[in-house]
Amino acid sequence: MKRFALGVKNNMLQIVHVTTEQQKEDAMSVRKQVFVAEQQVPVEEEIDQYDPSSDHFVLYDQNHPIGAGRFRMIEETGKVERICVLSSHRGSGAGVLIMQGIEEFAEKKGIGRLKLNAQSHALLFYEKLGYHITSDEFLDAGIPHKSMEKNIKQT
């Protein structure tokens, strides 16, 4: 199991770059619980054509998947997508760990800039991580969002 441990380990929480089918199923399970069941996003919008070619991440609390995220390249910019944490673990720092793992992955690939589309209620979360708003509000799957970007240091 490929694990990112630098700066992303918090007690028993651990972010994993998905390398097995079981890990991918774990990530998809969290996404379906948060986006489809909780936020009522149609499954055909949540699981899309970009999933097969994207890098996926899953956050485990011991061996239980509690968070997930997706990363893909759009031209020279990394795009962070589908960041989610089960409601039982929100406010615990789990979302920060997911973002740190994805940012570390992007830095190791030599990517200097990341972008994402944040749900409007989560803007402050991403601003605290150094992202800045780059668009007006728009709807995605019926949910208000704004685009955000961040320059990351390269090692």
Order of alpha helices (4+ residues) and beta strands (2+ residues): beta-beta-alpha-alpha-beta-beta-beta-alpha-beta-alpha-beta-beta-beta
